Each structure stands twice: as C-alpha cells, then as structure tokens.
Amino acid sequence: MSVVDKIKKNHKLKKIAHWLLIPSNDHRPRLWVRIFVNPFLHKRGRRSIIRWNSRMDVFPFNRFVLGKGSIIEDFVTVNNGMGNVLIGDHSIIGIGSVLIGPVTVGNDVMLAQNIVVSGLNHGYEDPDIAPSLQKDTVKQIVISDEVWIGANSVITAGITIGRHAVVGAGSVVTKDVPEYSVVVGNPARVVKQYSFEEKAWKKV
C-alpha cells in the first residue's frame, strides 16, 4: 500500500495532510505547494501558457495536465481538488472561465469567455442542513476534440460533449451533446446537425 493510500484511509492522517496542503477555511493550496510541488508534479506540454492572472487551485493528490500549445487565459480558475483536470493539445481556456474537476478537455478545443465547467455539485436534499455543509458529489465532464463553446455558457456535471460540437453563447448544457451538432438555449437543445451524406449542416 502506498503512502498516499495510507493517508487516504486514515482519517487523522488525512486531516493533517489536508491542513498542510490547504490553509483552514480556504480553498487554494498553500504557497509552498504552488511553488515547490505543482511545477514538478503536474504535466505541462511544450509551448503551453498559463497567464499570470489565472488562479490555479491545483493540488498534488489529483492530476492536472496542460497539453502542448494550449493556453489558459487571464482570470481563469482551475481547481482539481475534487477530480483531475486534463486539457489536451492546442486548446484555449478563455478569459474568466472556471474549470472544476473531474474534467477532461480534448485537443483543439475553444472555450470562449466566462464559461463554467464544473464536475462538482453540492447536496441539498436535507432541509435542516445548509447546502454548503452537505456532502459533495462529482461526475466526470468530457469535452471532446474540436469542440467550440460560446461565451457565458455553463456545462453541468456528468456531461459529455461530442467531437466537433458547437455550444452557442449563453447556453446551459444539462444533457449530453451529440458529435457534429450545434446546441443553444437553456436548457441547451440541438438545432443543427452535420450530414455527412449531404456534406452540409442541417436544421433539426
């Protein structure tokens, strides 16, 4: 059994490790983790860029990968505290966007500005307890290759967006998006689909 597994199974050790990594009543890693651990532990591809004004809440107990030639723009928040955040090659995470794991972003993906992609949800079922104190749940989000997501969109937990799909600006995606389709609205629905037989985008 590895040291990490032992810590995860022992409640006291887990609490101590958590305090060493994250200050009390905070959600970002301590400075020593950001400076001395993350740059050596997490994978960054050649010519990838993380802008100085982005907020990288990246912890050593889950994975963070940024592929070659990919860019995380200013004022983006990336958090892998609840699950891996994996970004492929030549993808861009636009200004002011939020990625909370578990999230996988493919290659050649464009996320415009102020997009929320969150694999995390808070429980709310018990009316006697504030949602902030109830158990968190996580569901994997997968954004496939060549996807384009318009500004101010929200991708909810558990969603898969198929290859070369387009999400219109301001959409709230609550169901899986088929590949080679265009979805818009709240909740988002398919309005166009590419026909390989006719070699054209057809209205649905």
C-alpha positions as CSV (number, residue, x, y, z in Angstrom):
1,M,0.0,0.0,0.0
2,S,1.4,3.4,-1.0
3,V,1.9,6.3,1.4
4,V,-1.0,8.2,-0.3
5,D,-3.3,5.3,0.1
6,K,-2.4,5.0,3.8
7,I,-3.2,8.7,4.3
8,K,-6.5,8.5,2.5
9,K,-7.6,5.6,4.7
10,N,-6.6,7.1,8.0
11,H,-8.9,10.0,9.0
12,K,-6.4,11.7,11.3
13,L,-3.6,11.5,8.8
14,K,-5.9,12.7,6.1
15,K,-6.9,15.7,8.2
16,I,-3.2,16.6,8.9
17,A,-2.2,16.2,5.3
18,H,-5.2,18.4,4.3
19,W,-4.1,21.1,6.7
20,L,-0.5,21.0,5.4
21,L,-1.7,21.5,1.9
22,I,-4.6,23.9,2.4
23,P,-5.0,26.7,5.0
24,S,-8.0,26.5,7.3
25,N,-11.2,28.0,5.8
26,D,-9.6,28.3,2.4
27,H,-9.8,26.5,-0.9
28,R,-6.4,27.2,-2.5
29,P,-3.1,25.3,-2.0
30,R,-0.5,26.8,0.3
31,L,2.2,28.9,-1.3
32,W,4.8,26.1,-0.8
33,V,2.6,23.7,-2.7
34,R,2.2,26.2,-5.6
35,I,6.0,26.9,-5.8
36,F,7.8,23.7,-4.8
37,V,5.3,20.9,-5.7
38,N,3.0,21.7,-8.5
39,P,5.6,22.8,-11.1
40,F,7.4,19.4,-10.8
41,L,4.4,17.1,-10.3
42,H,1.9,18.2,-12.9
43,K,2.5,17.9,-16.7
44,R,2.7,20.9,-19.0
45,G,3.3,20.5,-22.7
46,R,5.8,22.4,-24.8
47,R,4.7,26.0,-25.7
48,S,1.8,25.8,-23.3
49,I,0.9,29.1,-21.5
50,I,-0.7,29.8,-18.1
51,R,-1.3,33.6,-17.8
52,W,-0.1,35.2,-14.6
53,N,-3.6,36.4,-13.6
54,S,-5.1,33.0,-13.7
55,R,-6.0,31.2,-10.4
56,M,-4.5,27.7,-10.3
57,D,-6.0,25.9,-7.4
58,V,-4.1,22.7,-8.2
59,F,-3.3,20.1,-5.6
60,P,-0.9,17.2,-5.7
61,F,-3.4,14.5,-4.8
62,N,-5.2,14.8,-8.2
63,R,-3.8,15.2,-11.7
64,F,-3.5,18.4,-13.7
65,V,-2.3,18.2,-17.3
66,L,-2.0,21.0,-19.9
67,G,-1.2,19.8,-23.4
68,K,1.3,21.3,-25.8
69,G,0.4,24.6,-27.3
70,S,-2.6,25.1,-25.0
71,I,-3.4,28.3,-23.3
72,I,-5.1,29.2,-20.0
73,E,-6.0,32.9,-20.3
74,D,-6.2,35.6,-17.6
75,F,-8.7,35.4,-14.7
76,V,-9.4,31.7,-15.3
77,T,-9.8,29.4,-12.3
78,V,-8.7,25.8,-12.5
79,N,-9.5,23.5,-9.5
80,N,-8.5,19.8,-9.4
81,G,-9.4,19.4,-5.7
82,M,-12.3,17.1,-6.4
83,G,-11.1,15.4,-9.6
84,N,-8.5,15.5,-12.3
85,V,-8.4,18.4,-14.8
86,L,-6.9,17.2,-18.1
87,I,-6.5,19.6,-21.0
88,G,-5.3,18.3,-24.4
89,D,-3.1,19.9,-27.1
90,H,-3.7,23.2,-28.8
91,S,-6.8,24.1,-26.7
92,I,-7.7,27.5,-25.2
93,I,-9.5,28.2,-22.0
94,G,-10.9,31.7,-22.4
95,I,-10.7,34.8,-20.1
96,G,-12.7,34.4,-16.8
97,S,-13.6,30.8,-17.3
98,V,-13.9,28.2,-14.5
99,L,-12.9,24.6,-14.7
100,I,-13.6,22.4,-11.6
101,G,-12.7,18.7,-11.9
102,P,-13.2,16.0,-12.8
103,V,-13.0,17.5,-16.3
104,T,-11.3,16.2,-19.5
105,V,-10.9,18.7,-22.4
106,G,-9.7,17.3,-25.7
107,N,-7.5,18.6,-28.4
108,D,-8.2,21.8,-30.5
109,V,-11.0,22.9,-28.1
110,M,-12.0,26.5,-27.8
111,L,-13.7,27.8,-24.6
112,A,-14.7,31.4,-25.0
113,Q,-15.1,33.9,-22.1
114,N,-16.7,33.3,-18.7
115,I,-17.6,29.7,-19.2
116,V,-18.3,27.5,-16.2
117,V,-17.4,23.8,-16.5
118,S,-17.9,22.1,-13.1
119,G,-17.9,18.4,-12.3
120,L,-18.8,19.3,-8.7
121,N,-22.2,19.6,-7.1
122,H,-23.3,20.3,-3.6
123,G,-26.0,18.2,-1.9
124,Y,-29.2,20.0,-0.9
125,E,-31.6,17.1,0.0
126,D,-31.6,17.6,3.8
127,P,-33.7,20.8,4.5
128,D,-32.2,21.0,8.0
129,I,-28.7,21.4,6.8
130,A,-27.3,24.2,4.6
131,P,-26.2,23.0,1.2
132,S,-22.7,24.2,1.9
133,L,-22.4,21.7,4.7
134,Q,-23.9,18.7,2.8
135,K,-22.0,16.0,1.0
136,D,-20.4,17.0,-2.3
137,T,-20.9,14.8,-5.4
138,V,-18.8,14.7,-8.5
139,K,-19.5,13.5,-12.1
140,Q,-17.0,13.4,-14.9
141,I,-17.3,16.0,-17.7
142,V,-15.8,15.2,-21.1
143,I,-15.4,17.8,-23.8
144,S,-14.2,16.0,-26.9
145,D,-11.8,17.2,-29.6
146,E,-12.6,20.2,-31.8
147,V,-15.4,21.5,-29.6
148,W,-16.3,25.2,-29.5
149,I,-18.2,26.6,-26.5
150,G,-19.6,30.1,-26.7
151,A,-19.2,32.8,-24.1
152,N,-21.1,32.7,-20.8
153,S,-22.1,29.0,-21.2
154,V,-22.5,26.5,-18.3
155,I,-21.6,22.8,-18.6
156,T,-23.1,20.8,-15.8
157,A,-21.7,17.8,-14.0
158,G,-21.7,14.4,-15.9
159,I,-22.0,15.9,-19.4
160,T,-20.2,14.6,-22.5
161,I,-19.9,16.9,-25.5
162,G,-19.1,15.0,-28.7
163,R,-16.5,15.8,-31.3
164,H,-16.7,19.0,-33.3
165,A,-19.9,20.1,-31.5
166,V,-20.7,23.8,-31.0
167,V,-22.4,25.2,-27.9
168,G,-24.0,28.6,-28.5
169,A,-23.2,31.5,-26.3
170,G,-25.2,31.7,-23.0
171,S,-26.3,28.0,-23.2
172,V,-26.8,25.8,-20.1
173,V,-25.9,22.2,-21.1
174,T,-27.8,19.7,-19.0
175,K,-27.7,16.7,-21.4
176,D,-25.0,15.1,-23.5
177,V,-24.3,16.8,-26.8
178,P,-24.0,14.6,-29.9
179,E,-20.9,15.0,-32.1
180,Y,-21.1,17.3,-35.1
181,S,-24.1,19.2,-33.7
182,V,-25.0,22.7,-32.6
183,V,-26.8,23.3,-29.4
184,V,-28.3,26.5,-28.0
185,G,-30.5,27.7,-25.1
186,N,-31.4,27.0,-21.5
187,P,-31.6,24.1,-21.3
188,A,-29.5,23.6,-24.5
189,R,-31.1,21.7,-27.3
190,V,-29.8,20.5,-30.7
191,V,-30.7,23.0,-33.5
192,K,-28.3,21.8,-36.2
193,Q,-26.6,18.5,-37.1
194,Y,-23.9,17.9,-39.8
195,S,-25.0,15.5,-42.5
196,F,-22.0,13.6,-44.0
197,E,-24.2,12.3,-46.8
198,E,-25.2,15.8,-47.9
199,K,-22.0,17.5,-46.7
200,A,-23.9,20.3,-45.0
201,W,-25.2,21.5,-41.6
202,K,-28.9,20.7,-41.5
203,K,-31.5,22.3,-39.1
204,V,-33.1,19.8,-36.7
